[in-house]
Amino acid sequence: MKDLLERDSCRMDKSNAFVFDAPPGKYAFTLSAGPVGAGVQARITLEGATKSDGSAAVFEFAEKTPPQSAEIVVTAKTVRMTADNSADLRWMKLVEAAEDTGASKKTKP
């Protein structure tokens, strides 16, 4: 395996959850995961968060699906990541979105 980041994983299934705390707000979220077994899919859901468009924070992975990214809104202090099938959670990244202060807009003197 060329990418060491993808080498290790944590096995998830219906009976457990990966739980983390994050203050409510907007975030950039990236997840790398995959199903256990060939020909199946894994659906991973974030409870306590939605996608920025208001839809459920659900990510579907087939055998060779690359990492998926979405802008999410955390609505609860604790976020639970659950899988509807057996899945290997490789890594995730959650980065708080910067506030838009308007400072990046150029103004004429």
SEMAR-19096 format. One record per residue: residue in three letters; residue number from 1; x, z, y of N, C-alpha, C in turn. Coordinates in Angstrom, 2 decimals, m for minus. Atoms other than C-alpha are relative to their C-alpha. Example, Ala and Ser with C-alpha at 12.3 -4.5 7.8 and 13.67 -1.06 7.14 Angstrom:
% residues 2
+------+-----+---------+---------+---------+---------+---------+---------+---------+---------+---------+
| type | seq |    n.c1 |    n.c3 |    n.c2 |   ca.c1 |   ca.c3 |   ca.c2 |    c.c1 |    c.c3 |    c.c2 |
+------+-----+---------+---------+---------+---------+---------+---------+---------+---------+---------+
|  ALA |   1 |    0.89 |    0.00 |   m1.19 |   12.30 |    7.80 |   m4.50 |    0.90 |    0.00 |    1.20 |
|  SER |   2 |   m0.82 |   m0.06 |   m1.19 |   13.67 |    7.14 |   m1.06 |   m0.77 |    0.73 |    1.09 |
+------+-----+---------+---------+---------+---------+---------+---------+---------+---------+---------+
//
This chain:
% residues 109
+------+-----+---------+---------+---------+---------+---------+---------+---------+---------+---------+
| type | seq |    n.c1 |    n.c3 |    n.c2 |   ca.c1 |   ca.c3 |   ca.c2 |    c.c1 |    c.c3 |    c.c2 |
+------+-----+---------+---------+---------+---------+---------+---------+---------+---------+---------+
|  MET |   1 |    0.84 |    0.00 |   m1.17 |    0.00 |    0.00 |    0.00 |    0.89 |    0.00 |    1.24 |
|  LYS |   2 |   m0.85 |    0.14 |   m1.18 |    1.51 |   m1.09 |    3.29 |   m0.30 |    1.05 |    1.06 |
|  ASP |   3 |    0.38 |   m0.92 |   m1.06 |   m0.44 |    1.25 |    5.61 |   m0.11 |    1.42 |   m0.55 |
|  LEU |   4 |    0.01 |   m1.38 |    0.49 |    0.36 |    4.91 |    4.95 |   m1.22 |    0.77 |    0.46 |
|  LEU |   5 |    1.18 |   m0.66 |   m0.50 |   m2.64 |    5.94 |    7.02 |   m1.18 |   m0.17 |   m0.96 |
|  GLU |   6 |    1.09 |    0.29 |    0.94 |   m4.94 |    4.38 |    4.40 |    0.26 |    0.53 |   m1.41 |
|  ARG |   7 |   m0.41 |   m0.40 |    1.35 |   m3.10 |    5.88 |    1.41 |   m0.81 |    1.14 |   m0.59 |
|  ASP |   8 |    0.65 |   m1.20 |    0.51 |   m4.78 |    9.29 |    1.07 |   m1.45 |    0.06 |    0.46 |
|  SER |   9 |    1.40 |   m0.12 |   m0.37 |   m8.43 |   10.25 |    1.17 |   m0.58 |    1.32 |   m0.50 |
|  CYS |  10 |    0.77 |   m1.17 |    0.41 |  m10.96 |   13.03 |    0.74 |   m1.29 |   m0.51 |   m0.62 |
|  ARG |  11 |    1.19 |    0.49 |    0.69 |  m13.76 |   12.44 |   m1.79 |   m1.25 |    0.71 |    0.51 |
|  MET |  12 |    1.29 |   m0.54 |   m0.44 |  m17.29 |   12.91 |   m0.49 |   m1.10 |   m0.52 |   m0.91 |
|  ASP |  13 |    1.20 |    0.46 |    0.69 |  m20.65 |   12.72 |   m2.22 |   m1.21 |    0.70 |    0.60 |
|  LYS |  14 |    1.23 |   m0.56 |   m0.55 |  m24.26 |   13.82 |   m1.69 |    0.03 |    1.52 |    0.11 |
|  SER |  15 |    0.03 |   m1.46 |    0.06 |  m23.44 |   17.46 |   m2.44 |    0.91 |    0.69 |    1.02 |
|  ASN |  16 |   m0.88 |   m0.66 |   m0.98 |  m20.90 |   18.05 |    0.35 |   m0.02 |   m0.76 |    1.32 |
|  ALA |  17 |   m0.05 |    0.62 |   m1.33 |  m20.25 |   17.28 |    3.99 |    1.34 |    0.34 |    0.64 |
|  PHE |  18 |   m1.17 |   m0.26 |   m0.84 |  m17.29 |   17.01 |    6.34 |   m0.56 |    0.44 |    1.34 |
|  VAL |  19 |    0.58 |   m0.58 |   m1.20 |  m18.07 |   19.23 |    9.32 |    1.09 |    0.20 |    1.05 |
|  PHE |  20 |   m0.94 |   m0.24 |   m1.09 |  m16.37 |   19.32 |   12.72 |   m0.76 |    0.34 |    1.27 |
|  ASP |  21 |    0.59 |   m0.39 |   m1.28 |  m17.06 |   20.78 |   16.15 |    0.49 |   m0.93 |    1.09 |
|  ALA |  22 |   m0.34 |    0.80 |   m1.17 |  m17.14 |   18.71 |   19.32 |   m1.01 |    0.33 |    1.08 |
|  PRO |  23 |    0.95 |   m0.26 |   m1.08 |  m18.64 |   19.51 |   22.70 |   m0.93 |   m1.20 |    0.18 |
|  PRO |  24 |    0.90 |    1.12 |   m0.26 |  m21.74 |   17.43 |   23.45 |    0.56 |   m0.93 |    1.08 |
|  GLY |  25 |   m0.49 |    0.99 |   m0.94 |  m20.86 |   14.22 |   25.26 |    0.23 |   m1.34 |   m0.66 |
|  LYS |  26 |   m0.26 |    1.36 |    0.48 |  m19.75 |   10.61 |   24.86 |    1.41 |   m0.09 |   m0.58 |
|  TYR |  27 |   m1.27 |    0.13 |    0.70 |  m16.94 |    9.65 |   22.48 |    0.18 |   m1.41 |   m0.55 |
|  ALA |  28 |   m0.35 |    1.18 |    0.79 |  m15.16 |    6.67 |   20.96 |    0.30 |    0.53 |   m1.40 |
|  PHE |  29 |   m0.12 |   m0.48 |    1.38 |  m15.41 |    7.15 |   17.18 |    0.46 |   m1.14 |   m0.89 |
|  THR |  30 |   m0.48 |    0.98 |    0.98 |  m13.48 |    5.29 |   14.48 |    0.08 |    0.69 |   m1.35 |
|  LEU |  31 |    0.04 |   m0.57 |    1.34 |  m13.88 |    5.86 |   10.74 |    0.55 |   m1.01 |   m1.00 |
|  SER |  32 |   m0.48 |    0.80 |    1.12 |  m11.98 |    4.54 |    7.75 |   m0.46 |    0.68 |   m1.28 |
|  ALA |  33 |    0.55 |   m0.54 |    1.24 |  m13.76 |    5.04 |    4.44 |   m0.27 |   m1.14 |   m0.96 |
|  GLY |  34 |    0.34 |    1.02 |    0.99 |  m14.73 |    3.23 |    1.27 |   m0.77 |    0.61 |   m1.14 |
|  PRO |  35 |    0.77 |   m0.50 |    1.13 |  m17.03 |    3.53 |   m1.72 |    0.91 |    0.30 |   m1.19 |
|  VAL |  36 |   m0.71 |   m0.28 |    1.24 |  m15.92 |    4.92 |   m5.05 |   m0.57 |   m0.92 |   m1.06 |
|  GLY |  37 |    0.45 |    0.95 |    1.01 |  m16.15 |    2.10 |   m7.58 |   m0.21 |   m1.38 |    0.60 |
|  ALA |  38 |    0.14 |    1.39 |   m0.44 |  m16.34 |   m1.66 |   m7.38 |   m1.48 |   m0.39 |    0.03 |
|  GLY |  39 |    1.35 |    0.54 |   m0.07 |  m19.51 |   m3.44 |   m6.32 |   m1.04 |    0.95 |    0.58 |
|  VAL |  40 |    0.96 |   m0.93 |   m0.60 |  m21.10 |   m0.44 |   m4.59 |    0.31 |    0.16 |    1.48 |
|  GLN |  41 |   m0.20 |   m0.27 |   m1.42 |  m21.54 |    0.54 |   m0.96 |   m0.12 |    1.49 |    0.25 |
|  ALA |  42 |    0.13 |   m1.38 |   m0.43 |  m21.16 |    3.86 |    0.77 |   m0.57 |    0.00 |    1.41 |
|  ARG |  43 |    0.60 |   m0.16 |   m1.33 |  m23.31 |    4.86 |    3.73 |    0.36 |    1.40 |    0.49 |
|  ILE |  44 |   m0.42 |   m1.27 |   m0.57 |  m21.86 |    7.59 |    5.93 |   m0.77 |    0.22 |    1.30 |
|  THR |  45 |    0.85 |   m0.34 |   m1.14 |  m24.07 |    9.33 |    8.49 |    0.57 |    1.19 |    0.74 |
|  LEU |  46 |   m0.38 |   m1.13 |   m0.84 |  m23.15 |   11.57 |   11.39 |   m1.28 |    0.70 |    0.46 |
|  GLU |  47 |    1.14 |   m0.81 |   m0.44 |  m25.76 |   14.30 |   11.85 |    0.47 |    0.81 |    1.20 |
|  GLY |  48 |   m0.41 |   m0.66 |   m1.23 |  m25.65 |   15.76 |   15.36 |    0.61 |   m0.96 |    0.99 |
|  ALA |  49 |   m0.52 |    1.04 |   m0.89 |  m24.67 |   12.46 |   16.96 |   m0.83 |   m1.27 |   m0.18 |
|  THR |  50 |    0.64 |    1.31 |    0.06 |  m26.16 |    9.05 |   17.75 |    0.98 |   m1.04 |    0.53 |
|  LYS |  51 |   m0.76 |    1.07 |   m0.65 |  m24.68 |    5.68 |   18.64 |   m0.45 |   m0.05 |    1.45 |
|  SER |  52 |    0.29 |   m0.02 |   m1.44 |  m24.61 |    5.09 |   22.39 |   m1.30 |   m0.74 |    0.34 |
|  ASP |  53 |    1.27 |    0.70 |   m0.24 |  m27.64 |    2.76 |   22.09 |   m1.21 |    0.81 |   m0.46 |
|  GLY |  54 |    1.08 |   m0.87 |    0.45 |  m29.69 |    5.66 |   20.68 |   m0.32 |   m0.10 |   m1.48 |
|  SER |  55 |    0.26 |    0.15 |    1.44 |  m29.67 |    4.46 |   17.07 |    0.79 |    1.05 |   m0.79 |
|  ALA |  56 |   m0.68 |   m0.96 |    0.86 |  m28.58 |    6.63 |   14.17 |    1.46 |   m0.37 |   m0.17 |
|  ALA |  57 |   m1.44 |    0.22 |    0.19 |  m24.83 |    7.05 |   13.74 |    0.26 |   m0.17 |   m1.50 |
|  VAL |  58 |   m0.14 |    0.33 |    1.41 |  m24.65 |    5.34 |   10.34 |    1.03 |   m1.11 |   m0.13 |
|  PHE |  59 |   m1.08 |    0.96 |    0.24 |  m21.65 |    3.43 |    8.99 |   m0.03 |   m0.38 |   m1.47 |
|  GLU |  60 |    0.04 |    0.47 |    1.38 |  m21.77 |    1.28 |    5.84 |    1.32 |   m0.65 |   m0.37 |
|  PHE |  61 |   m1.29 |    0.49 |    0.47 |  m18.67 |    0.49 |    3.82 |   m0.15 |   m0.61 |   m1.39 |
|  ALA |  62 |   m0.16 |    0.63 |    1.30 |  m18.12 |   m1.95 |    0.98 |    1.46 |    0.22 |   m0.41 |
|  GLU |  63 |   m1.33 |   m0.26 |    0.56 |  m14.93 |   m2.08 |   m1.09 |    1.15 |   m0.25 |    0.97 |
|  LYS |  64 |   m1.13 |    0.33 |   m0.88 |  m12.69 |   m3.72 |    1.53 |   m0.39 |   m0.03 |    1.48 |
|  THR |  65 |    0.43 |   m0.06 |   m1.39 |  m14.50 |   m2.90 |    4.77 |    1.10 |    0.63 |    0.85 |
|  PRO |  66 |   m1.02 |   m0.59 |   m0.88 |  m12.00 |   m2.31 |    7.60 |   m0.59 |    1.21 |    0.74 |
|  PRO |  67 |    0.52 |   m1.12 |   m0.79 |  m12.27 |    0.80 |    9.79 |   m1.06 |   m0.48 |    0.99 |
|  GLN |  68 |    1.09 |    0.33 |   m0.92 |  m15.44 |    0.82 |   11.90 |    0.05 |    0.89 |    1.22 |
|  SER |  69 |   m0.01 |   m0.74 |   m1.26 |  m15.70 |    1.89 |   15.54 |   m1.34 |   m0.11 |    0.68 |
|  ALA |  70 |    1.23 |    0.01 |   m0.79 |  m18.63 |    2.81 |   17.75 |    0.13 |    1.05 |    1.10 |
|  GLU |  71 |    0.15 |   m1.01 |   m1.04 |  m19.34 |    4.61 |   20.98 |   m1.14 |    0.90 |   m0.47 |
|  ILE |  72 |    1.04 |   m0.92 |    0.44 |  m21.27 |    7.74 |   20.02 |   m0.25 |    1.06 |    1.07 |
|  VAL |  73 |    0.36 |   m1.12 |   m0.86 |  m23.04 |   10.57 |   21.81 |   m0.22 |    1.20 |   m0.90 |
|  VAL |  74 |    0.15 |   m1.23 |    0.76 |  m22.57 |   14.02 |   20.30 |   m1.09 |    0.81 |    0.68 |
|  THR |  75 |    1.14 |   m0.72 |   m0.55 |  m25.81 |   15.96 |   20.74 |   m0.05 |    1.46 |   m0.46 |
|  ALA |  76 |   m0.03 |   m1.37 |    0.52 |  m25.00 |   19.15 |   18.80 |    1.45 |    0.47 |    0.00 |
|  LYS |  77 |   m1.37 |   m0.54 |    0.00 |  m22.00 |   21.48 |   18.83 |    0.74 |   m0.33 |   m1.30 |
|  THR |  78 |   m0.59 |    0.29 |    1.30 |  m21.40 |   20.87 |   15.12 |   m0.52 |   m1.34 |   m0.52 |
|  VAL |  79 |    0.36 |    1.31 |    0.56 |  m21.37 |   17.36 |   13.62 |    0.28 |    0.05 |   m1.50 |
|  ARG |  80 |   m0.14 |    0.05 |    1.46 |  m21.93 |   16.90 |    9.88 |    0.09 |   m1.46 |   m0.42 |
|  MET |  81 |   m0.17 |    1.35 |    0.53 |  m20.61 |   13.75 |    8.20 |   m0.38 |    0.05 |   m1.48 |
|  THR |  82 |    0.47 |    0.00 |    1.37 |  m22.48 |   13.04 |    4.97 |    0.05 |   m1.41 |   m0.58 |
|  ALA |  83 |   m0.02 |    1.29 |    0.70 |  m22.36 |   10.26 |    2.37 |   m1.17 |   m0.06 |   m0.97 |
|  ASP |  84 |    1.12 |    0.14 |    0.91 |  m25.32 |    8.90 |    0.42 |    0.44 |   m0.35 |   m1.42 |
|  ASN |  85 |   m0.60 |    0.39 |    1.27 |  m23.04 |    7.81 |   m2.43 |    1.39 |    0.62 |   m0.02 |
|  SER |  86 |   m1.39 |   m0.46 |    0.00 |  m19.57 |    8.80 |   m3.52 |    0.82 |   m0.90 |    0.91 |
|  ALA |  87 |   m0.81 |    0.75 |   m0.96 |  m17.13 |    7.77 |   m0.81 |    1.34 |    0.68 |    0.17 |
|  ASP |  88 |   m1.31 |   m0.53 |   m0.35 |  m13.46 |    8.19 |    0.03 |    0.14 |   m0.06 |    1.51 |
|  LEU |  89 |   m0.23 |   m0.10 |   m1.44 |  m13.00 |    9.38 |    3.61 |    1.51 |   m0.01 |    0.21 |
|  ARG |  90 |   m1.44 |    0.12 |   m0.20 |   m9.54 |    8.19 |    4.66 |    0.43 |    0.68 |    1.30 |
|  TRP |  91 |   m0.32 |   m0.62 |   m1.28 |   m9.39 |    9.10 |    8.34 |   m1.10 |   m0.28 |    1.00 |
|  MET |  92 |    0.93 |    0.22 |   m1.10 |  m11.45 |    9.43 |   11.47 |    0.70 |    0.35 |    1.30 |
|  LYS |  93 |   m0.55 |   m0.28 |   m1.33 |  m10.68 |    9.45 |   15.18 |   m1.17 |    0.17 |    0.94 |
|  LEU |  94 |    1.04 |   m0.30 |   m0.97 |  m12.85 |   11.01 |   17.86 |    0.69 |    0.27 |    1.33 |
|  VAL |  95 |   m0.66 |   m0.11 |   m1.30 |  m11.74 |   10.51 |   21.47 |   m1.07 |    0.11 |    1.07 |
|  GLU |  96 |    0.98 |   m0.21 |   m1.06 |  m13.72 |   11.89 |   24.39 |    0.11 |   m1.12 |    1.02 |
|  ALA |  97 |    0.02 |    1.08 |   m0.99 |  m14.79 |    9.15 |   26.78 |    0.32 |    0.56 |    1.38 |
|  ALA |  98 |   m0.34 |   m0.42 |   m1.36 |  m13.34 |    9.40 |   30.27 |   m1.21 |   m0.18 |    0.90 |
|  GLU |  99 |    1.09 |    0.12 |   m0.97 |  m15.82 |   10.04 |   33.05 |    0.28 |   m1.15 |    0.94 |
|  ASP | 100 |   m0.15 |    1.09 |   m0.95 |  m16.41 |    7.06 |   35.31 |   m0.09 |    0.58 |    1.40 |
|  THR | 101 |   m0.04 |   m0.59 |   m1.35 |  m15.34 |    8.37 |   38.70 |   m0.04 |   m1.07 |    1.07 |
|  GLY | 102 |   m0.01 |    1.09 |   m0.98 |  m15.30 |    4.96 |   40.35 |    1.37 |   m0.20 |    0.61 |
|  ALA | 103 |   m1.33 |    0.08 |   m0.58 |  m11.61 |    5.47 |   41.14 |    0.68 |   m1.31 |   m0.34 |
|  SER | 104 |   m0.67 |    1.24 |    0.41 |  m10.67 |    2.28 |   39.31 |   m0.48 |   m1.20 |    0.83 |
|  LYS | 105 |    0.52 |    1.10 |   m0.81 |  m12.75 |    0.16 |   41.69 |    0.85 |   m0.15 |    1.25 |
|  LYS | 106 |   m0.82 |    0.26 |   m1.19 |  m10.67 |   m1.48 |   44.38 |   m0.91 |   m0.15 |    1.22 |
|  THR | 107 |    0.77 |    0.11 |   m1.26 |  m11.93 |   m1.12 |   47.91 |    0.91 |   m0.58 |    1.06 |
|  LYS | 108 |   m0.79 |    0.58 |   m1.10 |  m10.84 |   m2.96 |   51.00 |    0.29 |    1.10 |    1.02 |
|  PRO | 109 |   m0.32 |   m1.04 |   m1.01 |   m8.99 |   m0.83 |   53.60 |   m0.77 |   m0.17 |    1.28 |
+------+-----+---------+---------+---------+---------+---------+---------+---------+---------+---------+
//
